[in-house]
């Protein structure tokens, strides 16, 4: 999974247009796309790789990185200090 940002809706759309063209031109087929008409949050599903391209405000609001972040697990030494 790749998460990226554009500076505006127009920038997000341009990034996605280039990416979709590159995916297709390099023999990976036509990716599935959602959200391209608004340019706030575009999802490109190319099969093995999923790309999310956001406007900064939308990326901050949804914060999908946190959803995929591994939980913090204390190390053994840290656990001993807590007891």
N, C-alpha and C positions, 0 to 999 in steps of 0.2 A: 504494500500500500504506500502510495506517495501522497503527501499533503503539501500543497503549494498555495501561494497567494498572488493575486494581481492587484494593481493599485486602484482599479475601477472596473465597472462592468465591462467596458469596452476592452480593457487590458485582459481580463479573465477570458473573454470570448476569443480574443486574438491568440492567447496562449493555447487554448483548447483547439482552435482551428489548425494551428501549426502542428500540435501534437497528434491530432487525428490524421492529418495528412501524412506525417512521418510514419505513424503506425501502419497505415495502409500501404504506403510506398515501399516499406521495408518488408513486405510480405507477411504481416501479422493479421491480415484480414481487416474487416470493418468493425471497429469497436462499437459497443452500445453506449449511447450518450443520453444523459438527462440533465436538464437545467440550462441548456445552451441559450435558449431564447431570452432568459432574464439576465444571465451572466452573474448572478449572485453567488451561486454554488453549483459548479458543474461537476458531474460525476462521469468519468470515462472508464468503462469496463472493457479491458482488452483481453479478458480471459485470466491469464496468470497475474496480471498487474491491474490494480484499480487505482485510479488517480482522482483526487479531489482537488479542485481549484476554487478558491474562495476569494471574495472581496474581504479585506481585513476585518471589517465590522462583523460580517457573517461568521468568519472563522473564529473570532473571539467569542461570539455569542454561543455557538454550538460546541466549541472546544473538544472536537473529536479526538485530539491527541490524548486527552486525559482518559477517555474511554478505553484506549488501547494501551495505556501506560501500565507497566508491570507494578504491582504493589511493592512497597518498601518492606523488606524483610530484614530484621535486625540480625547482625552477625553474632556468632556464639559469644565473643568477648563483650559485645554490647548487651546481650541478654544477661550475662553474669553480673554486669554492673548494675542492672536494674533490680536485682534481687538483693 
